[in-house]
Amino acid sequence: GPSNSEGAGKVSLLKKVPALKDGDFTLAECTAILLYLSRKYNTPDHWYPSDIQKRARVDEYLSWHHANIRANAPKTMWIKVLIPLFTGQPLPSEKLQEVMEGLSTSLKQFEERFLQDKAFIIGREISLADLVAIVELMQPVGVGCDIFEDRPRLMEWRRRVEDAVGKELFFQAHEMILNIKELSNIQIDPQLKEHLAPVLMK
């Protein structure tokens, strides 16, 4: 997301994180960074397949993901933790319910359109599409919204992703997300709260 820090501005012209600096080359947007790294370091083919149709399936999911899963899942973290932290005010429960309804619709499409009866999004092997999806879907879990409960197909897919990545690495990668509630103990500068509250409450 956007960042006003001086460091982010030096690495990303868009002043957004995540951002990548590789020598004199800089790059923003997580999907672009993942694709760049997979090409530069000649990663195993299953991550971003050389087969043109399999690669197109990864691209298809990544295009859909941005306006669906990503448009809804991270909002749970903002509504339950980050906005109350920076404003000092909890949001009405209706806000969370609205987001969860939108996310539920996206998850139904995800299962029916992309997962179907496959092990992973594009077939028998894990790809970048699965990594991009799981990172977003772990965010509601971190704030107590277990979206995998009562969705056995989604839960089995998550377990396969964990196994493919390695459980230790999986939970290490999601440690900050899964402990996001601990941020509620942080003391925010009152002037910063006063500045951010009108923006975040819109």
NORTA-V338312 format. One record per residue. N is the residue number from 1. OMEGA is omega as a letter, one per 40 degrees, with the letter a starting at -180 (999 if undefined). Layout:
BEGIN
N_OMEGA ; N_OMEGA
END
This chain:
BEGIN
1_a ; 2_i ; 3_i ; 4_a ; 5_a ; 6_a ; 7_i ; 8_i ; 9_i ; 10_a ; 11_a ; 12_i ; 13_i ; 14_a ; 15_a ; 16_i ; 17_e ; 18_i ; 19_a ; 20_i ; 21_a ; 22_a ; 23_i ; 24_a ; 25_i ; 26_a ; 27_i ; 28_i ; 29_a ; 30_a ; 31_i ; 32_i ; 33_i ; 34_a ; 35_i ; 36_a ; 37_a ; 38_i ; 39_a ; 40_a ; 41_i ; 42_a ; 43_i ; 44_a ; 45_a ; 46_a ; 47_i ; 48_a ; 49_i ; 50_i ; 51_a ; 52_a ; 53_i ; 54_i ; 55_i ; 56_i ; 57_i ; 58_i ; 59_i ; 60_i ; 61_a ; 62_i ; 63_a ; 64_a ; 65_a ; 66_a ; 67_a ; 68_i ; 69_a ; 70_a ; 71_a ; 72_a ; 73_a ; 74_a ; 75_i ; 76_a ; 77_i ; 78_a ; 79_a ; 80_a ; 81_a ; 82_i ; 83_i ; 84_i ; 85_a ; 86_a ; 87_a ; 88_a ; 89_i ; 90_i ; 91_i ; 92_a ; 93_i ; 94_i ; 95_i ; 96_a ; 97_i ; 98_i ; 99_a ; 100_i ; 101_i ; 102_i ; 103_i ; 104_i ; 105_i ; 106_i ; 107_i ; 108_i ; 109_i ; 110_a ; 111_a ; 112_a ; 113_a ; 114_a ; 115_a ; 116_i ; 117_a ; 118_i ; 119_a ; 120_a ; 121_a ; 122_i ; 123_a ; 124_a ; 125_i ; 126_i ; 127_i ; 128_i ; 129_i ; 130_i ; 131_a ; 132_a ; 133_a ; 134_i ; 135_i ; 136_a ; 137_i ; 138_a ; 139_i ; 140_i ; 141_a ; 142_i ; 143_i ; 144_i ; 145_a ; 146_a ; 147_i ; 148_i ; 149_a ; 150_i ; 151_a ; 152_a ; 153_i ; 154_i ; 155_i ; 156_i ; 157_i ; 158_i ; 159_i ; 160_i ; 161_i ; 162_a ; 163_a ; 164_a ; 165_a ; 166_a ; 167_a ; 168_i ; 169_a ; 170_a ; 171_i ; 172_a ; 173_a ; 174_a ; 175_a ; 176_i ; 177_a ; 178_i ; 179_a ; 180_a ; 181_i ; 182_i ; 183_a ; 184_i ; 185_a ; 186_i ; 187_a ; 188_i ; 189_a ; 190_i ; 191_i ; 192_i ; 193_a ; 194_a ; 195_a ; 196_a ; 197_a ; 198_a ; 199_a ; 200_a ; 201_i ; 202_999
END
